Amino acid sequence: MTVDNNTQGMAQLTEGFKTLGLKWIPSAGNFVSVDLKQAGQPIYDALLRKGVIVRPVGVYEMPNHLRISIGTKAENAVFLQALSDVLKNV
């Protein structure tokens, strides 16, 4: 993944988070941590059941966050749709 792809992917994810009313921790890396405003583990579990793999970060004393790796435009879109669906049903 190139720097340009990473930059575009980060913009796609953060715009999606804004749309969902979520905050995130700014990052210059290939991942972002998003604050779900609720326990992250159940959201992680629900996303996993949908085939979307993210990482909970409760072990880092961030129980309401998930770590999201930046993917392709299509992968990011699948993630954002799955996250939106899960958040509507929690």
C-alpha positions as CSV (number, residue, x, y, z in Angstrom):
1,M,0.0,0.0,0.0
2,T,1.5,3.4,-1.0
3,V,1.5,6.6,1.1
4,D,-1.1,8.1,-1.3
5,N,-3.4,5.1,-0.8
6,N,-3.0,5.3,2.9
7,T,-3.8,9.0,2.9
8,Q,-6.9,8.5,0.8
9,G,-8.0,5.5,3.0
10,M,-7.6,7.5,6.2
11,A,-9.7,10.3,4.7
12,Q,-12.4,7.8,3.7
13,L,-12.5,6.2,7.1
14,T,-12.5,9.5,9.0
15,E,-15.3,10.9,6.8
16,G,-17.2,7.7,7.6
17,F,-16.6,8.2,11.3
18,K,-17.9,11.8,11.1
19,T,-21.0,10.6,9.3
20,L,-21.6,8.1,12.2
21,G,-20.9,10.7,14.8
22,L,-17.8,9.0,16.1
23,K,-14.4,10.4,17.1
24,W,-11.0,8.9,16.4
25,I,-7.4,9.3,17.5
26,P,-5.5,11.1,14.7
27,S,-2.8,8.8,13.2
28,A,0.0,9.1,10.7
29,G,0.2,5.3,10.4
30,N,-1.7,2.7,8.5
31,F,-4.4,2.3,11.2
32,V,-6.8,4.5,13.2
33,S,-8.4,4.0,16.6
34,V,-12.1,4.9,16.8
35,D,-14.1,5.7,19.9
36,L,-17.4,3.9,19.8
37,K,-18.8,5.6,22.9
38,Q,-19.6,2.1,24.2
39,A,-17.8,-1.1,25.0
40,G,-15.7,-2.1,21.9
41,Q,-15.7,-5.9,22.5
42,P,-19.4,-6.5,21.5
43,I,-18.9,-4.3,18.4
44,Y,-15.8,-6.3,17.6
45,D,-17.7,-9.6,18.0
46,A,-20.5,-8.4,15.8
47,L,-18.2,-7.2,13.1
48,L,-16.3,-10.5,13.2
49,R,-19.6,-12.3,12.6
50,K,-20.0,-10.2,9.5
51,G,-16.5,-11.2,8.3
52,V,-14.9,-7.8,9.1
53,I,-11.7,-8.1,11.1
54,V,-10.6,-5.2,13.4
55,R,-8.8,-5.2,16.7
56,P,-10.2,-4.4,20.2
57,V,-7.8,-2.3,22.3
58,G,-9.2,-2.8,25.7
59,V,-5.8,-4.3,26.9
60,Y,-4.4,-0.8,26.3
61,E,-7.0,0.7,28.7
62,M,-9.2,1.8,25.7
63,P,-12.2,-0.4,26.2
64,N,-14.5,1.8,24.0
65,H,-12.1,1.8,21.0
66,L,-11.3,-0.4,18.1
67,R,-8.2,-0.3,16.0
68,I,-8.9,-0.2,12.3
69,S,-6.3,-1.0,9.6
70,I,-6.6,1.1,6.5
71,G,-7.6,-1.0,3.6
72,T,-8.5,-0.5,-0.1
73,K,-11.4,1.8,-1.0
74,A,-13.6,-1.2,-1.3
75,E,-12.5,-2.8,2.0
76,N,-13.0,0.5,3.8
77,A,-16.5,0.8,2.3
78,V,-17.4,-2.7,3.5
79,F,-16.1,-1.9,7.0
80,L,-18.0,1.4,7.2
81,Q,-21.2,-0.2,6.1
82,A,-20.8,-3.1,8.5
83,L,-20.0,-0.7,11.4
84,S,-23.0,1.4,10.6
85,D,-25.3,-1.7,10.5
86,V,-23.8,-3.0,13.8
87,L,-24.2,0.3,15.6
88,K,-27.8,0.6,14.6
89,N,-28.5,-2.8,16.2
90,V,-26.7,-2.4,19.5
